[in-house]
């Protein structure tokens, strides 16, 4: 399936005032796997605009509750495991190529509403950045390590 393209995507690392990172537990899996908000970039859409749109769609957080901190210099890529290729995203993609953005959360926890119009998370929490590779699904671990490296100078 290496002839399949990568899905263009935007990812958001959201830091609270204590330097902890938002993660949500996907609603469509029984795995104890958490992830940072992310989602597809629509054709012609700016990657940062897509990131803010996805943040709102997945967490209910309005753009005025966050401040831009940084963008990863490089686009990051991950491949789906072989058993998921052909089933995820209607079989059109082999994985994702992602633009990652770091935002500071300026709001209150009560501003986070995962009960959105089309919920993607069943639970959420704040984790220390170094915990991210341990709470994500194994096939995204390397990606999360790359995100941590990209934003390392901004993390405690």
DRENPA-542902 format. One line per field, with one value per atom (N, C-alpha, C, O): residue number from 1; x, y, z. Coordinates in steps of 0.001 Angstrom, whole numbers, plus 500000, padded with zeros to 6 digits. Atoms other than C-alpha are relative to their C-alpha. Example, Ala and Ser with C-alpha at 12.3 -4.5 7.8 and 13.67 -1.06 7.14 Angstrom:
<atoms>
seq c(1, 1, 1, 1, 2, 2, 2, 2)
east c(500890, 512300, 500900, 501936, 499180, 513670, 499230, 499739)
north c(498810, 495500, 501200, 501181, 498810, 498940, 501090, 502198)
up c(500000, 507800, 500000, 500665, 499940, 507140, 500730, 500899)
</atoms>
This chain:
<atoms>
seq c(1, 1, 1, 1, 2, 2, 2, 2, 3, 3, 3, 3, 4, 4, 4, 4, 5, 5, 5, 5, 6, 6, 6, 6, 7, 7, 7, 7, 8, 8, 8, 8, 9, 9, 9, 9, 10, 10, 10, 10, 11, 11, 11, 11, 12, 12, 12, 12, 13, 13, 13, 13, 14, 14, 14, 14, 15, 15, 15, 15, 16, 16, 16, 16, 17, 17, 17, 17, 18, 18, 18, 18, 19, 19, 19, 19, 20, 20, 20, 20, 21, 21, 21, 21, 22, 22, 22, 22, 23, 23, 23, 23, 24, 24, 24, 24, 25, 25, 25, 25, 26, 26, 26, 26, 27, 27, 27, 27, 28, 28, 28, 28, 29, 29, 29, 29, 30, 30, 30, 30, 31, 31, 31, 31, 32, 32, 32, 32, 33, 33, 33, 33, 34, 34, 34, 34, 35, 35, 35, 35, 36, 36, 36, 36, 37, 37, 37, 37, 38, 38, 38, 38, 39, 39, 39, 39, 40, 40, 40, 40, 41, 41, 41, 41, 42, 42, 42, 42, 43, 43, 43, 43, 44, 44, 44, 44, 45, 45, 45, 45, 46, 46, 46, 46, 47, 47, 47, 47, 48, 48, 48, 48, 49, 49, 49, 49, 50, 50, 50, 50, 51, 51, 51, 51, 52, 52, 52, 52, 53, 53, 53, 53, 54, 54, 54, 54, 55, 55, 55, 55, 56, 56, 56, 56, 57, 57, 57, 57, 58, 58, 58, 58, 59, 59, 59, 59, 60, 60, 60, 60, 61, 61, 61, 61, 62, 62, 62, 62, 63, 63, 63, 63, 64, 64, 64, 64, 65, 65, 65, 65, 66, 66, 66, 66, 67, 67, 67, 67, 68, 68, 68, 68, 69, 69, 69, 69, 70, 70, 70, 70, 71, 71, 71, 71, 72, 72, 72, 72, 73, 73, 73, 73, 74, 74, 74, 74, 75, 75, 75, 75, 76, 76, 76, 76, 77, 77, 77, 77, 78, 78, 78, 78, 79, 79, 79, 79, 80, 80, 80, 80, 81, 81, 81, 81, 82, 82, 82, 82, 83, 83, 83, 83, 84, 84, 84, 84, 85, 85, 85, 85, 86, 86, 86, 86, 87, 87, 87, 87, 88, 88, 88, 88, 89, 89, 89, 89, 90, 90, 90, 90, 91, 91, 91, 91, 92, 92, 92, 92, 93, 93, 93, 93, 94, 94, 94, 94, 95, 95, 95, 95, 96, 96, 96, 96, 97, 97, 97, 97, 98, 98, 98, 98, 99, 99, 99, 99, 100, 100, 100, 100, 101, 101, 101, 101, 102, 102, 102, 102, 103, 103, 103, 103, 104, 104, 104, 104, 105, 105, 105, 105, 106, 106, 106, 106, 107, 107, 107, 107, 108, 108, 108, 108, 109, 109, 109, 109, 110, 110, 110, 110, 111, 111, 111, 111, 112, 112, 112, 112, 113, 113, 113, 113, 114, 114, 114, 114, 115, 115, 115, 115, 116, 116, 116, 116, 117, 117, 117, 117, 118, 118, 118, 118, 119, 119, 119, 119, 120, 120, 120, 120, 121, 121, 121, 121, 122, 122, 122, 122, 123, 123, 123, 123, 124, 124, 124, 124, 125, 125, 125, 125, 126, 126, 126, 126, 127, 127, 127, 127, 128, 128, 128, 128, 129, 129, 129, 129, 130, 130, 130, 130, 131, 131, 131, 131, 132, 132, 132, 132, 133, 133, 133, 133, 134, 134, 134, 134, 135, 135, 135, 135, 136, 136, 136, 136, 137, 137, 137, 137, 138, 138, 138, 138, 139, 139, 139, 139, 140, 140, 140, 140, 141, 141, 141, 141, 142, 142, 142, 142, 143, 143, 143, 143, 144, 144, 144, 144, 145, 145, 145, 145, 146, 146, 146, 146, 147, 147, 147, 147, 148, 148, 148, 148, 149, 149, 149, 149, 150, 150, 150, 150, 151, 151, 151, 151, 152, 152, 152, 152, 153, 153, 153, 153, 154, 154, 154, 154, 155, 155, 155, 155, 156, 156, 156, 156)
east c(500809, 500000, 500853, 500342, 499134, 503000, 499696, 500249, 500377, 501444, 498904, 498594, 501015, 498748, 500662, 501781, 499427, 499304, 499801, 499108, 500208, 499524, 498892, 498780, 501076, 496534, 500592, 501293, 499512, 497341, 499234, 498006, 500596, 496706, 500702, 501865, 499436, 497244, 499873, 498846, 500009, 498158, 500242, 500930, 499904, 497921, 500535, 499957, 499553, 500025, 499513, 499914, 500605, 498076, 500534, 500315, 499406, 499912, 499171, 498761, 500674, 498161, 501035, 502230, 499102, 499641, 501058, 502112, 499040, 501377, 500964, 501798, 499106, 503125, 499591, 500390, 500514, 500950, 499268, 498812, 500523, 499589, 498622, 498388, 501339, 495960, 500074, 500705, 500211, 495170, 498562, 497960, 501348, 491848, 500029, 500898, 500131, 490779, 498945, 497787, 500905, 489224, 498740, 498781, 501297, 485557, 499793, 498972, 500228, 485876, 500927, 501088, 499137, 488269, 499860, 499547, 500024, 488340, 501406, 501579, 498624, 492119, 500164, 499462, 499646, 493547, 501021, 502095, 499078, 495157, 499467, 498273, 500335, 495189, 500712, 501705, 499311, 496098, 499747, 498787, 500203, 496531, 499014, 498876, 500935, 493924, 500719, 501841, 499451, 494530, 498870, 497818, 501011, 492600, 500431, 501453, 499684, 492555, 500009, 499273, 499959, 493453, 499182, 499482, 500848, 490761, 500762, 501675, 499332, 491830, 499941, 498874, 499915, 493016, 500022, 500142, 500029, 492896, 501415, 502281, 498738, 495811, 500157, 499194, 499773, 497396, 499699, 499105, 500275, 497220, 498506, 497982, 501464, 493574, 499349, 498394, 500525, 492908, 500213, 499334, 499701, 494588, 498994, 498459, 500966, 492362, 498587, 497837, 501318, 489264, 499864, 498864, 500036, 490114, 499959, 499249, 500017, 490814, 498578, 498116, 501375, 487331, 499064, 498221, 500879, 485657, 500169, 499201, 499729, 487323, 499905, 499616, 499937, 487531, 499030, 498844, 500871, 485071, 500753, 500130, 499197, 487947, 499980, 500347, 500063, 487430, 501392, 502242, 498673, 490391, 500466, 501670, 499579, 490347, 500463, 500856, 499542, 491225, 501400, 501903, 498652, 494610, 500896, 500422, 498991, 497824, 501004, 501475, 499009, 500138, 501381, 501772, 498641, 503613, 501008, 501991, 499010, 505372, 499372, 498307, 500352, 505093, 501224, 502341, 498888, 507236, 500586, 499848, 499323, 509812, 499677, 499433, 500215, 509276, 498616, 498031, 501214, 506174, 500379, 501423, 499723, 505990, 499060, 497920, 500747, 504784, 499920, 500868, 500077, 503478, 499202, 498316, 500701, 502310, 499035, 499322, 500927, 499279, 500583, 501357, 499595, 499906, 499291, 498199, 500577, 499214, 498530, 497762, 501392, 495962, 498987, 497790, 500915, 494492, 499964, 499024, 499999, 495495, 498862, 498700, 501144, 492446, 498693, 497620, 501231, 489997, 499794, 498668, 500075, 490795, 499936, 500562, 500137, 489843, 499556, 500015, 500582, 487923, 501071, 500873, 498944, 491178, 500782, 501506, 499349, 492480, 501439, 502183, 498687, 495643, 500774, 500191, 499116, 498615, 500404, 500968, 499641, 499089, 499738, 498934, 500199, 499304, 501328, 502348, 498906, 501687, 499408, 498390, 500594, 501164, 500845, 502073, 499413, 501904, 499614, 498431, 500265, 502226, 500165, 501077, 500031, 501439, 499944, 499268, 500020, 502082, 499216, 499532, 500814, 499459, 499997, 500069, 500195, 499177, 498500, 497839, 501411, 495739, 499849, 500393, 500198, 494650, 498676, 498386, 501319, 491216, 500015, 501059, 500206, 489845, 499570, 499060, 500411, 489213, 498523, 498133, 501438, 485481, 499747, 498642, 500129, 486099, 500162, 499876, 499800, 486913, 498706, 498223, 501276, 483788, 500144, 499978, 499824, 484416, 498667, 498640, 501333, 480647, 499574, 498554, 500205, 480818, 498925, 498377, 501016, 478432, 500344, 499454, 499530, 480520, 501162, 502325, 498950, 482410, 501041, 500719, 498896, 485813, 500659, 501313, 499392, 486903, 498926, 497877, 500932, 485175, 500494, 499743, 499412, 487526, 501189, 501689, 498816, 490342, 500721, 500155, 499197, 493143, 501242, 501540, 498718, 496382, 501095, 500994, 498874, 499651, 501306, 501386, 498664, 503294, 500507, 500254, 499523, 504983, 500751, 500564, 499217, 507364, 499139, 499611, 500908, 504337, 499378, 498861, 500699, 503059, 500337, 499409, 499723, 504935, 499440, 499209, 500506, 503651, 498484, 497959, 501465, 499953, 499388, 498187, 500492, 499655, 499998, 500690, 499958, 498913, 501427, 502086, 498600, 502218, 500453, 501592, 499543, 502267, 500204, 500745, 499753, 502287, 501098, 501376, 499004, 504997, 501162, 501544, 498875, 507842, 499582, 500344, 500521, 505707, 499950, 500377, 500107, 505029, 501368, 501542, 498636, 508727, 500551, 501275, 499574, 509364, 499316, 499950, 500711, 506698, 500656, 500871, 499325, 508344, 501345, 501696, 498706, 511723, 499801, 500568, 500249, 510253, 499684, 500063, 500426, 508821, 500776, 500400, 499243, 511426, 500404, 500348, 499544, 512688, 498868, 499127, 501152, 509153, 499390, 498438, 500550, 508545, 500867, 502087, 499232, 509560, 500671, 501356)
north c(498795, 500000, 501270, 502360, 498824, 502310, 500958, 502057, 499092, 503780, 500970, 501916, 499088, 505441, 501277, 501230, 498738, 509116, 500135, 499337, 499643, 510637, 501041, 501913, 499035, 512551, 501275, 501204, 498746, 516241, 500318, 500239, 499873, 517039, 501090, 501414, 499042, 519638, 499406, 498821, 500480, 518720, 501149, 502116, 498934, 520815, 499450, 498534, 500234, 520604, 501213, 502346, 498934, 522630, 499916, 498926, 499949, 523651, 500873, 501972, 499153, 524874, 500814, 500733, 499111, 527349, 499244, 499794, 500823, 524512, 499250, 498479, 500667, 523317, 498582, 497810, 501330, 520218, 500049, 501109, 500111, 519013, 499351, 498370, 500572, 518354, 498724, 498691, 501224, 514799, 499559, 499745, 500537, 513234, 498519, 498041, 501429, 509603, 499830, 500205, 500117, 508747, 499218, 498236, 500604, 507823, 498719, 497876, 501113, 505289, 498807, 497970, 501143, 502871, 499622, 500459, 500454, 500775, 499998, 499685, 499951, 501167, 501105, 502115, 498957, 503122, 500926, 501152, 499137, 505437, 501421, 501656, 498583, 509200, 500672, 500148, 499265, 511763, 501485, 501918, 498565, 515452, 500266, 499437, 499686, 517175, 500057, 500553, 499991, 516730, 499752, 499236, 500270, 516572, 500469, 501138, 499734, 516946, 501475, 502287, 498660, 520071, 499942, 499156, 499970, 520867, 500599, 501401, 499419, 521670, 501525, 502111, 498552, 525278, 500644, 501865, 499460, 525673, 500192, 499346, 499733, 527227, 499024, 498761, 501019, 524700, 500516, 499794, 499479, 526972, 500219, 499970, 499849, 527802, 498637, 498517, 501361, 524055, 499534, 498908, 500395, 523500, 500634, 499956, 499322, 526097, 499465, 499311, 500581, 524698, 498642, 498367, 501336, 521151, 500084, 499316, 499828, 522335, 500290, 499709, 499680, 523845, 498824, 498552, 501128, 520839, 498862, 498175, 501139, 518353, 500328, 499448, 499653, 520287, 501098, 501353, 498867, 523167, 501262, 502258, 498837, 525576, 501032, 500737, 498913, 528901, 500568, 500535, 499449, 530544, 501107, 501293, 498930, 533465, 499483, 500271, 500611, 531028, 499421, 498799, 500526, 530130, 501080, 502017, 499117, 531946, 499145, 498125, 500704, 530807, 500146, 501236, 499996, 529838, 499660, 500378, 500442, 527956, 499045, 498472, 500994, 525858, 499126, 499637, 500902, 522780, 500368, 500645, 499603, 523545, 499034, 499451, 501017, 520277, 499376, 499315, 500804, 518394, 498613, 498074, 501316, 515121, 498967, 499282, 501039, 511818, 498756, 498417, 501340, 508553, 499093, 499540, 501028, 505335, 499249, 498999, 500868, 503367, 498595, 498204, 501409, 499786, 499279, 499689, 500682, 497330, 499608, 499662, 500439, 496107, 501142, 500893, 498852, 499631, 500635, 501355, 499450, 500545, 499338, 498118, 500530, 500164, 500093, 499924, 499886, 500645, 501411, 501905, 498640, 504060, 500974, 500742, 498959, 507160, 499417, 499839, 500634, 504975, 499392, 499261, 500673, 503325, 500882, 500371, 499084, 506444, 500349, 500821, 499522, 507046, 498912, 497990, 500945, 505137, 500505, 499760, 499362, 507544, 501487, 501921, 498559, 511241, 500737, 500289, 499032, 514097, 501206, 501765, 499037, 516646, 501252, 501195, 498730, 520301, 500135, 500066, 499916, 520712, 501432, 502157, 498666, 523856, 499883, 499013, 499919, 524708, 501252, 502358, 498903, 526861, 499956, 498884, 499906, 528083, 500161, 500953, 499906, 527582, 501124, 501057, 498834, 530901, 499956, 500842, 500085, 529758, 499224, 499015, 500821, 527744, 498605, 498432, 501355, 524007, 499934, 499098, 499997, 524815, 500435, 500240, 499631, 526205, 498794, 498887, 501215, 522664, 499201, 498800, 500702, 520937, 498934, 499213, 501072, 517582, 499460, 498635, 500415, 517084, 500896, 501583, 499156, 518795, 499397, 498336, 500480, 518382, 498609, 497782, 501315, 515420, 499578, 499724, 500303, 514166, 499019, 498037, 500898, 512584, 499407, 498367, 500470, 512197, 499629, 500268, 500383, 510391, 500486, 500501, 499487, 511785, 500877, 500793, 499184, 514322, 500223, 500059, 499694, 515233, 500770, 500888, 499337, 517186, 499030, 498397, 500883, 515206, 500775, 501765, 499424, 516100, 499656, 498554, 500277, 516392, 498676, 497959, 501234, 513504, 498740, 497667, 501145, 511207, 499691, 498593, 500164, 511678, 498702, 497998, 501228, 508793, 498746, 497741, 501176, 506411, 499865, 498780, 500074, 507291, 499899, 499663, 500028, 507337, 498561, 497696, 501327, 504327, 499761, 500692, 500277, 502571, 500476, 500919, 499623, 503343, 501503, 501933, 498559, 507102, 500440, 501634, 499652, 506963, 500807, 501833, 499288, 508033, 501414, 502363, 498687, 510900, 500922, 502074, 499164, 512152, 500367, 501457, 499664, 511969, 501120, 501989, 498939, 514134, 501329, 502382, 498784, 516641, 500577, 501786, 499542, 516825, 500645, 501678, 499430, 517445, 501345, 502282, 498765, 520121, 501166, 502305, 498941, 522064, 500001, 500698, 500186, 521109, 501290, 501367, 498750, 524655, 500746, 501645, 499325, 525724, 499202, 499652, 500891, 522847, 500026, 500163, 500044, 522698, 498664, 498438)
up c(500000, 500000, 500000, 500256, 499993, 499724, 498859, 498816, 501076, 496579, 500441, 499718, 499483, 498704, 500517, 501027, 499498, 499596, 501511, 502141, 498604, 503056, 500087, 499224, 499768, 504404, 500609, 501618, 499409, 505005, 501285, 501323, 498677, 508646, 500803, 500560, 499046, 511355, 501403, 501748, 498628, 514930, 500965, 500639, 499010, 518078, 501312, 501896, 498637, 521215, 500793, 500527, 499206, 523765, 501421, 502119, 498665, 526948, 500924, 500551, 499015, 530076, 500775, 500493, 499243, 532570, 500794, 501116, 499246, 534430, 499078, 499550, 500935, 531268, 499662, 499132, 500318, 530917, 498661, 498232, 501357, 527572, 500006, 500712, 500154, 526627, 499176, 498120, 500779, 525515, 500180, 501238, 499960, 524678, 499677, 498948, 500277, 524635, 498918, 499104, 501145, 521276, 500359, 501101, 499724, 521368, 499185, 499545, 500924, 518522, 500227, 499339, 499703, 520217, 501469, 502315, 498608, 523358, 500595, 501773, 499515, 523637, 501040, 500997, 499028, 526561, 499366, 499923, 500736, 524042, 499981, 499795, 499972, 524245, 498849, 498344, 501050, 521619, 500145, 500782, 500078, 521077, 498861, 497961, 501087, 518877, 498652, 498547, 501353, 515169, 499024, 499401, 501005, 511953, 498629, 498469, 501385, 508221, 499635, 500196, 500588, 506321, 498722, 497823, 501188, 503772, 498819, 499021, 501175, 500182, 500038, 500224, 500000, 500041, 501372, 501473, 498636, 503837, 500519, 500293, 499331, 505711, 501171, 501892, 498971, 508099, 501408, 502209, 498653, 511169, 500196, 501281, 499919, 510412, 500210, 500977, 499817, 510130, 501435, 502026, 498616, 513509, 500962, 501838, 499120, 515190, 499799, 500763, 500276, 513462, 500675, 501338, 499393, 514571, 501525, 502174, 498546, 518115, 500479, 501461, 499640, 518256, 499807, 500662, 500289, 516653, 500996, 501317, 499128, 519016, 501483, 502294, 498569, 522293, 500409, 501598, 499688, 522035, 500379, 500747, 499616, 522718, 498867, 497729, 500981, 520943, 499750, 500640, 500329, 519155, 500943, 501115, 499093, 521623, 501360, 502219, 498745, 524439, 499878, 500813, 500206, 522944, 499407, 498764, 500584, 521995, 499238, 499742, 500809, 519223, 500639, 501055, 499465, 520469, 498909, 498726, 500985, 517661, 498999, 499227, 501015, 514527, 499782, 499696, 500292, 513926, 498636, 497691, 501228, 511241, 498868, 497735, 501018, 509404, 500116, 501198, 500016, 508380, 500521, 500154, 499422, 510326, 499386, 499046, 500691, 508882, 500869, 501578, 499410, 510279, 499081, 498352, 500765, 508644, 500905, 502076, 499285, 509705, 500069, 499195, 500002, 510803, 498837, 498444, 501165, 507928, 500164, 499204, 499804, 509502, 499921, 499780, 500093, 509418, 498613, 498277, 501362, 505860, 499236, 499262, 500738, 503693, 500758, 500180, 499211, 506561, 500537, 500576, 499478, 508032, 498826, 497792, 501030, 505981, 498660, 497599, 501204, 503508, 499099, 497891, 500751, 502445, 499044, 498190, 500955, 500660, 500354, 499495, 499553, 502720, 500731, 501301, 499297, 504126, 501375, 502177, 498740, 507032, 499879, 499054, 500030, 507698, 499911, 500436, 499955, 506970, 500719, 500310, 499077, 509687, 500184, 500246, 499569, 510386, 501468, 501803, 498563, 514165, 500501, 500103, 499413, 516146, 501512, 502061, 498541, 519776, 500382, 499946, 499488, 521490, 501519, 502119, 498548, 525075, 500237, 499566, 499635, 526638, 501015, 502117, 499143, 528128, 500754, 501558, 499379, 529248, 501298, 501915, 498801, 532139, 499550, 498443, 500354, 532196, 499613, 498798, 500328, 532057, 498549, 498041, 501409, 528521, 499080, 497886, 500788, 527349, 500016, 501075, 500148, 526035, 498918, 497731, 500977, 524400, 499496, 498583, 500464, 524018, 498829, 498889, 501171, 520621, 499093, 499394, 500947, 517671, 499470, 499271, 500459, 516457, 500896, 500520, 499015, 519535, 499472, 498803, 500345, 518985, 501236, 501161, 498754, 522619, 501009, 501082, 498920, 525494, 501360, 502335, 498763, 528144, 499602, 498481, 500241, 528445, 501316, 502397, 498819, 530822, 499573, 498384, 500215, 531165, 500413, 501463, 499671, 531094, 499869, 499141, 500155, 531511, 498601, 498115, 501360, 528097, 499863, 498880, 500120, 528815, 500032, 499655, 499968, 529321, 498637, 498432, 501277, 525759, 499267, 498865, 500744, 524084, 500667, 499995, 499283, 526771, 499967, 500216, 499973, 526461, 498606, 498477, 501376, 522650, 499475, 500012, 500623, 520450, 499506, 499043, 500316, 519736, 498611, 498463, 501341, 515996, 499822, 498804, 500057, 516753, 500975, 501083, 498980, 519448, 499415, 499978, 500612, 517140, 499593, 499775, 500374, 515814, 501214, 501140, 498804, 519341, 500551, 501096, 499600, 520159, 499123, 499608, 500907, 517083, 500348, 500277, 499596, 518206, 501253, 501340, 498785, 521633, 499669, 500239, 500397, 520002, 499300, 499523, 500738, 517724, 500931, 500656, 499079, 520673, 501308, 502251, 498765, 523283, 500695, 501922, 499367, 523860, 500689, 501489, 499400, 524858, 501149, 501787, 498972, 527297, 501236, 501145, 498731, 530951, 500167, 501164)
</atoms>
